[in-house]
Amino acid sequence: GRPPSQLQNVSCSTLSSVVAQNCNGHRSCSITASNSVFGDPCPGTYKYLDVAYSCR
């Protein structure tokens, strides 16, 4: 398991602009869930990415 300090319920940032920039207007898209793409707004905190996005 992870240390308790890494399992906090922390809202680190809103990632929708990164997803929209990479996916808007495409039939499908793929984004790497990494600090180089999204930055690291909460260093030392365990993170995961779960996205549901649809274009209008």
PyMOL commands that set and color helices and strands:
alter all, ss='L'
color gray80, all
select helices_A, chain A and resi 4-6+16-23+35-38
alter helices_A, ss='H'
color red, helices_A
deselect
rebuild
show_as cartoon
